[in-house]
C-alpha cells in the first residue's frame, strides 16, 4: 500500500443536504506494516434512490495523541467513490488509488449485504505445540487472524487476537466476535484461521492455517484442529501438521435487537424542552424563531416538535409528555416578574404533562406571547429534571420504559461543565438526549457533548455510554433531520438494556 507506517482509516459518508462528511467509523491502528489489513466492518444503509458518496481517509498515527483528533496525525491520502458503484461492481470489490496525501498506494474495499443479527460467536482459542519460528534461542509470539471466504474465493480479515509472548501452546483471551462480521450469520461459511509469529517490524511470519467454520467449532466437541503450513505440505512427504488449535467453550450468544424490545412491549417516551432565551428574537416579529404565523406556517420549533414527536408517539401507550421551557421570565400572581427560569412547565395551566404531540404543539403556541424571553441558556437544570422523570419510570424487566429528551435551542449553552456532568449522570439512566439547533448561531461547541469520538467525562467521572446526539438544522428538511437525530436511539437503548441485564419480554 505505502511505506511502512502505523496506519488507520476513517470512513465518511457525504450529507447531501449540507455537503458535510459524516463520520461512519474508524479502524484500529495497524503498526509497522506497508499493507495493513483492518478487521473492521462498517454498516451503511444503501438507498437506491439516493446518491451516496463515501470517502475513506488514511492517516499515519502519531504516538501519544488521541486517535480521533485527525489533525494530530499525518494525512496519507483519501479516496472517494459512490456506494452504488461498489454495489454493482462484480464481486462487490474495488481497489481505488489514494490521492491528495503523502502516500502512494490503494485501498481495497469490499461490500456485502448485512444480515440483521447482533449475535456473538464466543470461544476461547488455545494453541497446542505450534511450530516455532524464532530459531534455537527464541520462542514465537503467536496471534490469531480470522478471515471469511468471499464470493470471489478470496478471504477478508474479520478478527484478530492479541499476541501471546514466548509460547508455542498459547491460551488467548476469551473471544466474542460479531456473527455478522464473522460469517454474516451463515454458520457454515468457510473461515480461515491463520496463526502468525508477531515481530516488532510488522513482518509477521505465518505459523500455519486452520480451515474451519462456525458450525465446525460448535459441533466438533473441542477436538483439536490441525494447523497446516502449505510450504511444508509441498516439501515434506511425511508432514502431518504444525500443531493444533482448540476452540473451547464455543457457543453463540444471542443479543436481542431493538425490534425485539419494541415487540415485547418496551415503551419509548418523549420529553420536550424549548429554548425561550432572548436570542430567539421578539416573537411578535416575523424574523423571530418563535414567530407564530397567522397563515399557519410552522416556525422551526414547531417543525422540530412535530417531526420528532410523530415518530416517537407510536411507541408510547399513555402519550403523556412532559414539556419544559428554559431561559424565560414570567409574571407571578402578584404581577411582578420572576427571575430567569431554567426549567418550567410550558403548559399554561402549570402542569408539566400534556396529552400527545398535538398537546405539545398547543401548549407551545399558547406559551410564546405569555413569556418574557431572557437568558442565559442553561441545560443542566432541565437535564437533571428529565433524569428524575426517567428514573421515576423504574425501567426494569417487567416494565420497560425508555425516555428521549428532545432539546430545541438556538444557541450555545452557558453552563457547559454542569451540562457535561448532568449528561454523565444521565448515562446510567434509561434516557437519551437529542439536541436540535435552529437558527444561524455557531453550534460548534455543541459537538463536545456528543460522544461519537469517545465517552464524555466531567468532574472525574466518565459516562457509561453515549446518550447524546446533536444536529444543527441548516437547509435540510425537518423530516430528514428527525431521521438523523433519532438514528442512534436504537443502539443507545440496547446498550442500556445490556448494561442492566434487561432482556426483551415475550411479544405483547
N, C-alpha and C positions, 0 to 999 in steps of 0.2 A: 504493500500500500504506500508506504513512505518510509523515510529513515527512522531508525529505532526511536521510540518515544513512549511516553506514558499517556496513552490516548483515551479519550472518552467522547461520546457522541450525544448530541441533543436533537430531538425531533420536534419540529414545529408544524402547525397547520395554519394556513392563512385565513384570517377572518375576512370574508368577502364584503362585510359592511364597513369595516374600519381600515382594512388593508394591513392590520397589525398581525404579527406572528404569535399565535397562542402556543405555549409550550405543551407538548403532549407527554414528554418524558425524557429521562436522562439515563444513560448507561453507567455502569461502574467504570472505574479507571482500569485499563489493562496496561501493566507496566512492561517496559523494556522489550517491545516487540514491533517489528515493522509491519506485521499483519495481524492486528488484534481481531479476535472473534468474540463479539459480545453475546452473551447468553441472555439477552433481554428482549422480551416481546412487548410490543405496544399495540393497544387496541384502538382502532379508528372506526367510526361509523361511516360506511360507504353509502353515499347518496347519489343515485343515478342522475338525478335532476340538477345536481349542484356541481359547479367546477370546484374541485378540492385540490389546492396546491400545497404540497408537502415540501418542507425544507429540512435537510439534515446537515448540521454543522459539527465539525470535528475539531477538538481542541487538544493541545498538549497540557497536561495537568502540572500546575506549579505547586510543589510541596509546601504544606503549611497553610494554604489558602482554602477557603470554602469552595467546594466544587461548584455550588450554584452561582457563585459570583464570577460569571464568564469573563468579565473584564480583567480578572487577575490571571487568566490563563492565555496561552499563545494560540491564536486562531490559525488552524491549519488549512481550512478550506470548507466549502459547502457545496451541496448540490440541491437543486430544486426540480421537482417533477410533479406531474398530475397523477393523482391516485388512480384515476380511470386508466391511464396508460399502463400502470403496473397491473391492474385488474385484467386487462385484455392481452397482455404480453404472454406468449407461450411459456408455460411453467411458472407464471407469476414471479419472475425473477428479472431484475435489471442490475446493471453494474455501471452507473454513471460516474464520470470523472469529477474530481473535486476541483473547484475554481475559487478564485479570489484570495486564497490564503497563501501560506508559506510552503505548503507541501504539494507534491505531485502524487497522483495515485487515483484510486477509485474506491467506491463503497458498494458492496454487494447488498442488495435489499430483496427480501422475499415477502410474499403475501400469501395468506391462507385464510379462508373463511373460518370464523371463530365459533367453536361450539359453546353454547351457553351453559357452562359449568364452572363452578367455583371449587370443585372437589380437589383434594390434595392426595398425591401419592406419597406415602410415608414409609420409610425403611431406614435401617442402619446398615451401612455398607462396611464390609471388612475384607481386607486383602489377606491372602494366605500364601506364603512362600513365593513372593513375587521375584522376578528376575532383577538382580542388582545391575545398575548402570554406572556406578561410581567407582569401579575398579576394585583392586585388592584392599585399598586402605580407606575406602569410604563406603557409605551406605546411602541408597537413594532416598529422596524426599518425595514420596508419591502423592499425586492428587488425581481426582476423577473428573472426566469431562463426558457428559452425556449428550448425544446428538440424536435427532429423529430423522427418519427417512422421508424425503420429499417425493412428489410425483415424478420428478425428473431423475430419480435414483441417486440424487446427491443428498448429503446429510447437512443438517443445520444444528449448530450447538444450542442447547436449551438450558443447560445447568452445569455448574462447576462446583466442586467441593473445595474445602480448604486443603492445604498441604500438611502432611504429617512428616516431621523431620526424622531422618535416620531410622527408617523402619521398612522391612520387607513384608511385614504382616500388620499393616496399619488398621486401626479402628477409627473410621471417620465419624464425625458427629452425626447424630440422627438427622435425616434429611426430610424436608417437607417440600414437595415440588408440585406446582400447579399442574393439574391434569390437562388443562387447556394448552399450556406451554409445552408439556412433555410429549403429549401424543394427540392433542386436540380431541380428547375424550375417547379415543379409539384404543382400547387396552391391548389390541392385537397388533398395533402398528410397530414395525421393526425399530428397535433402538440400538445404538452403538455406544458402548461404554468403554472409553479409551483411558488408559492409565498413563500418566506422564511422570517423569522424574523432574522435579522443579529445579531450575537453575536461575540464579540471580540476573543473568544476562538476557533472560527471556527466551533462550534457545532450549526449551524443554524437550527432553528426549522421550520418545514413546517407550512404554514398557509392555505394550500389548493391548489387545482389544477383546472385549466380550460382546457377542451378538445376543440380544435378548429382546424382551418386550415386557410391558407391564403385566400382561396375563401370565407370562412365564414366571416372573418373580413372585406373583401372587400364588401360583399353584405348584411351584417346584419344591415346597416344603423345606426351604432354606438349603437346598442342595448346592454344593459348590459349582460355580460356573467357570469353565476353563478360560484362561487368558491366553490368547493366541498372538504370536508375533509372525506376521506374514513372511518376513525375510527368512526366518528360521524354518518355516514350512518348506520354503523353496530349496534351502541349502542343507538341511539335516534330515536324512531319511528316518532316523529314529526319534525325531522330535515329537513330543506329545502336547506339551503346554508350557507356559511360563508362569505357573501358579494358578490361583483361583480367586474369585471374588464371591462373597456370600452376601445376599440381601436378606437380612434377618428382620423379623417383625414387620414384614411387608403387608401393608393394608391401605385401603382407600378411606380417607377421612372426608365424610360428606359435609360440605359447607353450604348452608341454605342460601337461596337468592332473595333479593328484595321482594320479588313477587311471592315467594313462599310466605314471607311475613304478612304481606297485604292480604293474601287469600286466607290466612289464618286469623284475620281479624285485627291486625295491628292498625291503629289509627294514627294519622298524621294531622296534627292540629296547627293552626296558624295564630300567630300574634303579630299585629301590625303596629309599627311605630313611625310617627310622622314628624318631620322637621318643620317647626314653626319659627325658626330664627329670622332675624331681620334681613339677612342677605337674600332671602327669597323674594323680596320686593313687596311693595304695597299691594295687597290682594284686590284693591279696587282698580288697579291699573292692568290693562291687557298684557303688559310686559312681565307681570309677576308670574312666578311659577305656580302660585296658588290662585290665580285668577279663575273664577267660576264664570264661564262664558254663558250669556243668555241664549246662545244658539244651541247649547247642549254639547258643544265640543269639549272633550276632556282635556284637562291640564295634565302635565307629566305625573303628578301624584296620583290622580285618578286612573291614569293608564297603567301605572305600575301596580296599584292595588288590584285592579281588575285582572290584569294579565297573569299575575302570580296567584291571586286568590282563587280564580276559577279553576286552576289546575289542582290546587290543594283541597279545594272544597269537597271534592268527590271522596276524599279519604277520611273525613271526619263525620261521626254519626250525629252528634248533637248540634254541630255547626254553631257553637257559641264561641266567639272570638274576642279576646281582649284587644282593645285598641288604645294605644298610648300616644301622647304628644310630648314634645320636648322643645325647650328653647323659647317659651312664650310666657307672658304675664296675663292674668285675667282679673276681672273685677270681683272683689269679695262681696259678701252680703251687705256690708256697711257702705258699699260704694267705692271704697278705696282700692288701689291697685296692689296686687300681690307682688312678691319678688319673682324673679325669673324661675319658672318651674321646669324641672328636667325629667319628670315622669308623671304625667297627669292624665286622667281619663278624657278622651276626646268626646265621648258621648255627652250630649247636653244635659242629660239627667244625672250626671255624675257617676254612673256605674261604668265599670271597666269593660264589661262584655256586651257585645251586640249579636244579633242573630244573622248569620250568613254573610256572604260577601256584599250583598245589597245593603245590609245593615252597616257595614264598614263605610261604604260609599255615602250613605245618608248621613251618618254621624260626622264624617269628614266635611261634607258640604255644609252642614249646619254649623260647624265649629269655626270656619275660616274667618267670618266677619265678627265673631264674638271674642276673638283673642287679640292681644297686642303683641306683635312679633318682636322678639327681643334676642337674647343670646346669653352666654356663649353656647356653642354646640358641644354637649356632653353626652357621651354614650353610656358610660359606666352605670349611672342610676337605672336606666331602663333595661340594660342587660342583666343587672343583678335582680331587678324585679321579675324579669322573664325567667331567670333561673329558678326563682321561688315558685313560679307557676308550673314550670316543667317538673321540678322536684315534687311538687304537691300532687301531680298526677299519679305518682307512685308507680312508674313503669316497672312491671315485673312479669314473670312467666304467665300468670293467669290473666293479667290485664295489661296489654301492651299499648302504650301511647307515647308518641314522639312528637316534639314541638319544633316548629320552624318559626323563628323570629325574623320578620321582614322589616328592615330599617330603610326608609327612603329619606335621603338627605341631599342637600345642595352644596355642601362644603366640607372642608377638612375639619376634623374634630379637634377640640381644645383640651381634651384630657386623655391623651394617648396612652400614658403609662397606666392610669387607672383602668382604661378600657382594655388594655392588654391583660392586666391582672384579672379582670372580670371574665375575659374570654378563656383564660387558662382555667378558671374555676368552672366555667360552663362546659369545658371539655369532658368532665366526669359526670355530666348530667345528660338526660335524653333530650338534647336540644341542638339545633343548628342555627346559624346566624347568616342570613343573606342580606347584603347591603347593596342598594341600587343608588348610584349617584346620578342626580339630574341637574341640569343647568350646565354652565360653562366654566365652573370652578376647576382649579387644579387639584385632581384627586390622587396625585402620585403618592402621597403619604399613606393613603389607604391600603396600598398593597402590602404594607408592613403587617397588616392584620391577617392577611391570607397566608395560610401555611403551606402553600404549594411548593415552596422551596425549603421546607424544614419546619418542624413543630415550633409553635410560638412559646417564648419564655418571658417571664416577668416576675420580679421580686424573688428570684432564686428558685422559682418553680417552672416546670415545663408542662405544656398541655399534653394530655394523654392521647389526643387525636386531633385531626384537623376538623374544625367546626365552622369556619368562616369562608364565605365566597363573596367577593366584591366584583361588581361590574358597573362601569360608568356608561350611561347612555350617551351615545354620540348621535349618529343619524339612523341607527338601526331601529326597526320596528320593535314595539314592546313584546310582541309575541315571540320574536327571536331572542330578545333579551331575557325573557322569562325562562325560555328553554335553557339558555346558558347558565343563568344564575341557579337554576334548580338541578343542573346536571350532576352535581356532586352529592346531592342529598342521599340517593340510594346507598352509596358506599359509606357515607357517614353514619347512616342508620345501622348498616351491617356491622361496622366496626364497633359501635356502641353495644349492640346486642352480643357480639362475640366477647367483648371485654367483660360483660356482665353475665355471661353464660346463659343467655336467654335464647331459646330456640323457637321456631315457628310453631304455633298451635295447629291442631288439625283444622282443615278447611271449615270455615264457618258455614 
